[in-house]
Amino acid sequence: MRKSRHASFKDLVMENKRELLSNQDEMERIEKKLEERHTRRA
């Protein structure tokens, strides 16, 4: 059986989520971006 060289999309998402949760500055930047989008639509 061939060994999978690429991580599955789900694995990549989980890894990304873990990194973001440990990076508070990045989380704050993303939250601000989301808030700006919501206030523009309203």
N, C-alpha and C positions, 0 to 999 in steps of 0.2 A: 504494500500500500504506500502511495506517495505521501510524503510529509508536506503539509501545507506551509508554504513559505510566507504567505501574507496573513496578517491577522484579519479576522472577520470585522465587518463594519461595526458590529456590536461591541467587540473588544476595543476597537479604536475609540468609540464614543465613551466607553467606560473609563478608559485611560485618560482621555481628554478631560472628562468630568472630574476625575480625581485631581489632576493637575490644577484645574481652575479653582476647585474648592480649597486647595492649599495655597492659592495665590490670591490674597485678599485685594490687592491693588487692581488686578485684572477683573475680579468680580465687580468691584465698584465701577470700573470703567464701562463694563457691559450693562450694568443696571442703569447708569446714566443714559446710555445710548437708547435702551429700551424705553425709558421714561420720555425721552425726547420724541421718539416715534409716536408714542401714545398721545402725547399732548398735541402734536401736530395734526393728528387725525380727528381729534375731538373738536 
